[in-house]
């Protein structure tokens, strides 16, 4: 049996692994590791661009936009 140190994986790698292991008992440890990670997106509702920033963050989380493709 192979053991994987989940703390060494980034959030995108954990999410991909989560989908690969969906429906198996191994998925529980991935969920636990993801819960320990701090939220990376903080968007204030008072920000005039909150809607576009929220859309961009959601696309990034879903893998639609790569981190390197983000606008600065």
C-alpha distance (Angstrom), angle and dihedral (degrees) to the residues before:
residue distance angle dihedral
X1 . . .
X2 3.80 . .
X3 3.79 120.4 .
X4 3.77 121.3 -153.9
X5 3.79 125.2 -159.7
X6 3.80 100.6 -131.0
X7 3.80 92.1 -168.5
X8 3.81 89.3 68.3
X9 3.82 92.6 59.3
X10 3.79 124.1 86.8
X11 3.80 122.0 -128.0
X12 3.81 93.7 -97.1
X13 3.81 91.6 52.1
X14 3.81 91.0 48.2
X15 3.79 91.0 50.6
X16 3.81 91.8 50.6
X17 3.79 90.5 48.4
X18 3.79 89.3 48.1
X19 3.81 90.9 58.3
X20 3.81 91.4 45.8
X21 3.80 92.3 52.5
X22 3.80 97.6 37.8
X23 3.79 111.4 143.0
X24 3.82 94.9 21.8
X25 3.81 128.3 104.0
X26 3.82 89.6 -115.2
X27 3.80 90.5 71.5
X28 3.83 91.5 74.7
X29 3.80 93.6 68.8
X30 3.82 89.9 50.5
X31 3.81 91.0 52.4
X32 3.81 89.2 49.7
X33 3.80 91.6 51.4
X34 3.81 92.3 47.6
X35 3.82 90.0 51.9
X36 3.81 90.1 57.3
X37 3.80 91.9 56.7
X38 3.79 117.6 94.1
X39 3.76 119.1 -118.3
X40 3.79 109.0 -96.0
X41 3.78 98.3 -161.9
X42 3.78 120.6 72.6
X43 3.77 114.1 170.4
X44 3.77 120.6 168.7
X45 3.79 115.3 -138.6
X46 3.80 88.1 -136.7
X47 3.83 89.6 62.0
X48 3.82 107.1 108.7
X49 3.82 89.9 -140.5
X50 3.81 95.6 47.1
X51 3.81 93.9 119.0
X52 3.82 95.5 54.1
X53 3.82 91.8 41.4
X54 3.80 90.6 50.7
X55 3.80 91.7 49.4
X56 3.80 90.7 49.1
X57 3.82 92.7 48.3
X58 3.81 91.4 48.9
X59 3.80 91.9 49.7
X60 3.79 89.9 50.1
X61 3.80 92.6 50.5
X62 3.79 90.9 48.6
X63 3.81 91.1 48.7
X64 3.80 94.4 -115.1
X65 3.82 92.5 120.5
X66 3.77 122.0 35.9
X67 3.81 117.5 -132.7
X68 3.82 90.7 -117.5
X69 3.84 90.5 55.3
X70 3.81 93.7 57.9
X71 3.76 119.0 118.4
X72 3.78 116.9 -114.9
